[in-house]
Amino acid sequence: MDFELVRAAHAEPLLRQLHPSSSHHNLHFSRCTGDWSWDVPFVMHLPGGRYLVAGPSRSQIVGEADTAEEAIALVVGGLPPGCGPAIVGRREGLDRLDTVPPNQIF
């Protein structure tokens, strides 16, 4: 794992509240812990120590970055509106949060 990338992600409070995962040297984030929300950009490595930020799907390119900090800034810029702490549970729980007015959530 790219520890520079992990450190940059950990330094960002908005990402610290999400559920992280790494796979094939990619860094992913989810808004739930039981499965993947698939609505948050993720970071892939490019040759030469550069980064590609894509997502939420692999076909959506957010941008390229020369540094881990720039890559993380691109992820934060692509967070869904109202992105809050990851919930314990599955995507279905997010659907409830996304449709219930904030003053109705207990």
C-alpha positions as a Markdown table, in Angstrom:
| # | Residue | x | y | z |
|---|---|---|---|---|
| 1 | Met | 0.0 | 0.0 | 0.0 |
| 2 | Asp | 1.1 | 3.5 | -0.7 |
| 3 | Phe | 1.6 | 4.9 | 2.8 |
| 4 | Glu | 1.9 | 8.5 | 1.5 |
| 5 | Leu | -1.6 | 8.1 | 0.1 |
| 6 | Val | -3.0 | 6.6 | 3.3 |
| 7 | Arg | -1.5 | 9.4 | 5.3 |
| 8 | Ala | -3.0 | 12.0 | 3.0 |
| 9 | Ala | -6.4 | 10.4 | 3.3 |
| 10 | His | -6.2 | 10.2 | 7.1 |
| 11 | Ala | -5.3 | 13.9 | 7.3 |
| 12 | Glu | -8.6 | 14.7 | 5.6 |
| 13 | Pro | -11.4 | 14.8 | 8.2 |
| 14 | Leu | -14.2 | 14.1 | 5.7 |
| 15 | Leu | -12.5 | 10.9 | 4.6 |
| 16 | Arg | -11.6 | 9.7 | 8.1 |
| 17 | Gln | -15.3 | 9.3 | 8.8 |
| 18 | Leu | -15.8 | 6.9 | 5.8 |
| 19 | His | -15.1 | 3.2 | 5.6 |
| 20 | Pro | -11.7 | 2.7 | 3.7 |
| 21 | Ser | -10.5 | -0.3 | 1.8 |
| 22 | Ser | -7.5 | -1.1 | -0.4 |
| 23 | Ser | -7.4 | -3.5 | -3.3 |
| 24 | His | -4.8 | -3.9 | -6.0 |
| 25 | His | -3.1 | -0.8 | -4.7 |
| 26 | Asn | -6.3 | 1.2 | -5.1 |
| 27 | Leu | -7.8 | 3.2 | -2.2 |
| 28 | His | -11.6 | 3.1 | -1.9 |
| 29 | Phe | -14.1 | 4.7 | 0.5 |
| 30 | Ser | -17.6 | 3.7 | 1.4 |
| 31 | Arg | -20.5 | 5.4 | 3.2 |
| 32 | Cys | -21.4 | 2.1 | 4.8 |
| 33 | Thr | -19.6 | -0.8 | 6.4 |
| 34 | Gly | -21.6 | -3.8 | 5.4 |
| 35 | Asp | -21.0 | -3.5 | 1.7 |
| 36 | Trp | -19.9 | -0.7 | -0.7 |
| 37 | Ser | -21.9 | 2.4 | -1.3 |
| 38 | Trp | -20.2 | 2.9 | -4.7 |
| 39 | Asp | -20.9 | 6.7 | -4.7 |
| 40 | Val | -17.4 | 7.9 | -3.6 |
| 41 | Pro | -14.5 | 8.5 | -5.9 |
| 42 | Phe | -11.4 | 6.3 | -5.4 |
| 43 | Val | -7.7 | 6.5 | -6.2 |
| 44 | Met | -5.7 | 4.3 | -8.5 |
| 45 | His | -2.0 | 4.3 | -9.2 |
| 46 | Leu | -0.5 | 5.4 | -12.5 |
| 47 | Pro | 3.0 | 4.7 | -13.8 |
| 48 | Gly | 5.7 | 7.0 | -12.5 |
| 49 | Gly | 4.2 | 7.6 | -9.1 |
| 50 | Arg | 1.1 | 9.5 | -10.3 |
| 51 | Tyr | -2.5 | 8.9 | -9.4 |
| 52 | Leu | -5.8 | 8.6 | -11.2 |
| 53 | Val | -9.0 | 9.5 | -9.3 |
| 54 | Ala | -12.1 | 7.8 | -10.8 |
| 55 | Gly | -15.6 | 7.2 | -9.7 |
| 56 | Pro | -17.9 | 6.5 | -8.5 |
| 57 | Ser | -17.6 | 4.0 | -11.5 |
| 58 | Arg | -14.4 | 3.1 | -13.2 |
| 59 | Ser | -15.6 | 4.7 | -16.4 |
| 60 | Gln | -15.9 | 8.1 | -14.7 |
| 61 | Ile | -12.5 | 9.9 | -14.5 |
| 62 | Val | -12.3 | 12.7 | -12.0 |
| 63 | Gly | -8.7 | 13.6 | -12.8 |
| 64 | Glu | -5.0 | 12.8 | -12.5 |
| 65 | Ala | -2.7 | 14.0 | -9.7 |
| 66 | Asp | 1.0 | 14.2 | -9.2 |
| 67 | Thr | 0.9 | 13.9 | -5.4 |
| 68 | Ala | -1.1 | 11.9 | -2.9 |
| 69 | Glu | -2.4 | 15.2 | -1.4 |
| 70 | Glu | -3.7 | 16.3 | -4.8 |
| 71 | Ala | -5.4 | 12.9 | -5.4 |
| 72 | Ile | -7.1 | 13.1 | -2.0 |
| 73 | Ala | -8.3 | 16.7 | -2.8 |
| 74 | Leu | -9.9 | 15.3 | -6.0 |
| 75 | Val | -11.7 | 12.6 | -3.9 |
| 76 | Val | -13.0 | 15.1 | -1.4 |
| 77 | Gly | -14.2 | 17.3 | -4.3 |
| 78 | Gly | -16.2 | 14.4 | -5.7 |
| 79 | Leu | -17.9 | 13.4 | -2.4 |
| 80 | Pro | -21.7 | 13.1 | -2.8 |
| 81 | Pro | -23.8 | 16.0 | -1.3 |
| 82 | Gly | -24.4 | 15.6 | 2.4 |
| 83 | Cys | -21.8 | 12.9 | 2.7 |
| 84 | Gly | -21.5 | 12.1 | 6.4 |
| 85 | Pro | -20.0 | 9.4 | 8.6 |
| 86 | Ala | -20.2 | 5.8 | 7.3 |
| 87 | Ile | -23.2 | 3.9 | 8.7 |
| 88 | Val | -22.9 | 0.5 | 10.2 |
| 89 | Gly | -24.9 | -1.6 | 7.8 |
| 90 | Arg | -25.6 | -2.0 | 4.1 |
| 91 | Arg | -26.5 | 0.4 | 1.3 |
| 92 | Glu | -30.2 | 0.1 | 2.0 |
| 93 | Gly | -29.6 | 2.1 | 5.2 |
| 94 | Leu | -28.1 | 4.9 | 3.1 |
| 95 | Asp | -31.2 | 4.9 | 1.0 |
| 96 | Arg | -33.3 | 5.7 | 4.1 |
| 97 | Leu | -30.9 | 8.5 | 5.2 |
| 98 | Asp | -30.9 | 10.0 | 1.7 |
| 99 | Thr | -34.7 | 10.2 | 1.5 |
| 100 | Val | -35.7 | 11.2 | 5.1 |
| 101 | Pro | -35.4 | 14.9 | 6.0 |
| 102 | Pro | -32.5 | 15.5 | 8.5 |
| 103 | Asn | -34.8 | 16.5 | 11.3 |
| 104 | Gln | -36.7 | 13.1 | 11.0 |
| 105 | Ile | -33.5 | 10.9 | 11.5 |
| 106 | Phe | -33.3 | 9.4 | 14.9 |
